[in-house]
Structures are given as structure tokens and as C-alpha cells.
């Protein structure tokens, strides 16, 4: 079911399946920032990734001597969440462990996804609670897709991603199965600007580890609207679009990353995995803000 929060200038729609953001509409122009989810291109809008981010070797991992199977980015994006709080400017969705999740992930958990709209800024908060009697291992992250271009007179290459800080960074490459292969490729060299080109994604996502920047901006050279994604507390950032020429770009804050070729397969040894003690809660927030440059 689709739920909405709004104010006089913005309207946000969130679907209970996956607690997934479907719309972020600038009302006066009737512009929706979020990708439509066209299944002929990519059926996602802005999936929530839990309890893993990225791919596992052979889609499996080992925990306490037992092997479990799990698809890329985990199961949360395909689970029905329960709406537990609803206000005019706030929605909170809840997912708890059940028989289906225990077959893939042997932990008792409570996963809340909260959306809070303040002016033109939308906060997305992840609250992961360990309801078990043992340490829980997990990753969590966002995957919002933004329409590019926003206007019919624009081209994809009119757009760019601007970084908060000047960066010298290489992308971390993956193999054909989505596993980090140990190779890197320089994409930022003492600059804060990444012009968008479809060719970047011929090698899958651009994966950054531990950027200096805590926010990035999606902008166009031909219109004044800007989208700022702030992700302090998320050590990884993915940038992705489906090839050859899908009309969107995903800006993905992650607390976790895909497995590497040749890693042990042990969940607790996976790169980027988070440890959570019994009865403790992990919290992270990223935001999407609509800005107008005069």
C-alpha cells in the first residue's frame, strides 16, 4: 500500500512493500525526482538494503558452521513492512524476523525505516535492533534512483554529481557476478565534479570507499534544481544506472559493501559488516534535499 506525507511544496510517497520510497514530488512544477520503476528498465525506485549490501559469493554465506543463501542486497526490499507510525510529515515502517527470514538469516531482529519531511528535505532513518541473545551481523543501505534528465529538453550528459570536498578517488571494480575483484580505476583526480556518462556504468556501479565528502549534489547545467544527498555515517557510496542508457542515476549510501572474490564466506568476516550486541540498536540517517539555485 502506498502512503503519503506532504507539506505545501512537496509530496512524498512510500510503499509498504520494502518500505520503499516511490515519489518525491516538487508540487509547483509537478516534478517527481524518484525513478518510476519501469519494469522494462529497472523495477526499483529506492530499495532499502538489509541485511546485506551487494552480492555474496554464489549467493551464500556461512555462520556458525551452517551455510545460508541470500540474494543480492538482502530480503528486506521484497518484504511487506508494517506501518507503525503515521503523521502528516512522518511515516515509520517495521519489519521483524519471521519464519521466511530465519531460513536466510538466523537472527531475531527489528528493522525500522522512518521517513521525515521537513520543508524540501527528506530524512530516511534506519533503526536496526538486535532482538536476539547473540551478536548480530548485518549491513544496511539505501538505493534511491533519481530521474535523469528531469526535463524533455535536457540530455543525460547535462547532469553531474558534485562532491562536498575535492576528491582524489578510485572506484572499486566488481566482476561479472557483482563481487569486488580487487581492481580499481581512478575516476576523481583532485576534483569535486563527476560529469554523468552512461559509459561509467558499463563496469557496473561506481563504488567509493570512505570518501572525504559527507554529501553530494546531483545537478544540471541547464536547470536550477539540485538534489543533495547527505550520508554522514555511511562509509561506502555507490553510484549506478542500468546500461546501456537508462534515464536515471542511483546515489546509494551504504553501511556495507559487496563481498570480494576469494573471501572466506564467513558472515562475521565480511567487509563492511556491522556487529550489534544483544538488545542494542544501530541507527543511521541519510537525507535527500531539493535545492533551488538562483
N, C-alpha and C positions, 0 to 999 in steps of 0.2 A: 504494500500500500504506500502511496506517495503522500508525504506530509509537507506542509509549507510553514515557513516563518518569513516575516516581512517587516519592512518599515515603508515610509512614504517613497523611498527612492530605489529600494532593492527587494527582490523576492527570491527566496532560496527554497528549492525542493529537494527532499531527501526520501529515498525509497527504503522501506523496512528490509527488503531483501538485500543483505550485505551492509545495511545502514549506509547506503551509497548515495553520495551527493549526485543529483541529476541536473540541477539547474542553479545558476547564479545569474539572475536577470537584472540588468540595469533598466529600470521601468520606463524612464522617459524616452529611451531610444529603442526599447524592446529588443535589446541585445542580450543574448544568453552566452556567457563566457564558456560554459561547460559543453564538451563534445556530446553530440546527440546520441551516441551509442548505436549508430547504424550497423546492424549485424553483418552487412556485406563488406564492411571495412574493419571495424573493431567494435564489439558489442559492449565494451566497458564505457563508463562515464568517469568515475573516480573511485575505483575499488579500494577497500581497506584490506591491508595485507596482514594476516595473522594466522597461525603462529610462526610462520617463516616468511622471509622475503627472498624472492628469487627461486632458483632451481636447486634441487638436490641431485646427487649422483644416482642415476637410474630411478629417480623419484622415490628414494628411500633413505632412511637413516637408522641408526642403532642407538638404543637406550637400554641400559642395564641388561645387555646381552640379547635383547629382542629386536628384531627388525620391523620397522613400521613404514608404510607407504603414504606419501603425501604429494599432491600435485603442486606445481609452481605457485608460489605466493600464498599457499595455505588454503584452508577451507572457509574462512570467515566470509569471504566475498560471495559465497554461494549458500550461505545460511540465512534463515529468516531470524531477524532480531526482534526483540520485544520493545515497544515504546514504553519507557518508564517515567518520562518527564516531558511535558509539553507546555510551553508558554508562547506568547506572541513572537518572541525573539530567540527562543531556545528549544532544542529537541535533544533528548538523550535516549539512546538505544542500548539494549543489553543483550549479550549472548552468553549463555552458560554452557558448561560441559554437558554432553548427553551421550547416549549410547553410540551414536554415529561418530562423534568426535573422539571418544575414548578408543575406538578402533584405530585411529590415526595418530592420536596424541594422548599419552597416558597420564594426563594431569587434570585435576579439578581446577577450573578457572572461572573467572567472571571478567568479561571484556565489555567495557562501556565505550561508546563513541558518542561524544557530545558536540553539538553544533550551536554556536552562539553568534548572532548577528548584531553588530554594533556599527551603525552608520553603514559605510561601504566596506567594512571589514568582517570577515567570517573566520572565527576561531574553530578549529577542529581539534578536539582533545581526546586522546586515548588514555584510558584507565584500565590497566591490566592488574587484576587481583589474583593472588595465589590462594586458592581455597583448599589446597592440599596440605598434607603433613610432611611433604618433602620439598626440596628446592625445585623450582620450575625453571625451564629453559625455553626461551622464546625470542622471536623477533617481531617487529611491528612496523608498519609504514603506510604512507599514503601514495596514491597513484592518480592524481587528478589530471584529466585531459582537457585542454583548452582549445577552443576553435581558433584555427589559423588558416586563412585570414578571417577577420570579423565582418568585412565589407566586400561586396562583389567587385569593387574597383581595385582591390588590393591583390597582391601576389604573396605566396608563402615567403619568398625571399625578401619581402619588405620588412619582415619581422626579425627580431633579435632577442637574445637573453642577455641582460645586463647584470653584472655581479656587483655586490656591495663593495668589495675590495678588488684591487688589481691583483690578478692571479697568474701564477705560472703553474699549470696543472696538466697532467696527462690523464687520459681516460684509461680505465682498466677493461681490457677486452675479454669477451666470452667466446667459447667455441659454439659449434652448431647446436649443442644441447643446452646452451644457456649457462654453462659453467665457466667461472673465471679461469683463463688459460695461462695466466702469468705474464702475458704480454701487455704492454702499454703503448699509447700513442699520444704525443703532445697535441693538445687542442687549444690551450691558452698559454700565451707567452708574454708575460708582463702586460696583460690587458684585462679590462673588465667587461669586454664585449664579445659575445659569440653570435655572429650572424647565422640565422637559421637556413639550413640547406638540407634537402631530403637525403643527400648522399651521406651525411653523417650517420644515418641510421641503417645503412647497408650492412654495417657491422653490429647491428643490434643497438642496445641502449648505450648512451654515454654515461659511464659510471665514474663518479668522483668520490674519492675518499678524503674526508677531513679537509674540506675547503676552509680558507680563512673567512670567506663570506658566510654570513648567517641569514642572508636574504638575497633573492634575485628578482629581477623585474622582466616581465615579458612586454615588449613594446613594439611599435610600428613606426616606420619613418613617414607614414602617410596619414596617420590619425593620432589624436592626442591621448587616447585612452591607454592606460598602463595597468598591468596586473602584477602586484607584488606578492611573492610567496616568501614568507619568513619561516625559518626552520631551525632556530636555535635549539640545541639538544639532540639534533639528528645528525650523526656523524657521516652519513652517506647521502649522496644525492644522485638520482637517476634522471636522465632526460631522454625521452623516447617518442618515436612515432612509427607507425607501421609503414613499411615500404611497399611499393615504390614511391607513392606520393599521397599519403593520407593527409587530409586537411585539418590536422590538429597537432598539438605537441603536449606531451605529459611532462610535468615537473614533479618529481617524486622524492619527498623527504623520507629517509629510511633509518630505522634503528635495526640494522641487519643488512645482509647482502647475500648474493648467491654463493653457493659452495664452490670450491676450487677443484680443478682436476687433481686427482690423487690424494685428496684429503681423507681422513680416517673414516668418515661417515658417522662418527660419534656425535650425537647432538650437542653434548656439552663442550665439544672441542671445535664446533663450527665457528668460522669467523663471524664476528659481529653479534654472536648470541648474547642474550641478556640473562642474568641469573636473578631469581626472585625468591627470597626466603618465604617460608610458610606464613600465611596470614598478612603478608605485606602487599603494597600496591605500587605499581610503576606508573608514572604519569608523564606524558609529553603532549605538547600543543604546537601545531603549526597553523599558520593563518594565510588566508587569501584575501587581498585587499584590492579594490578597484580605485585607481587614482586617475585624476584628470590633469594633464599637463597643459598649462595655459600658454 
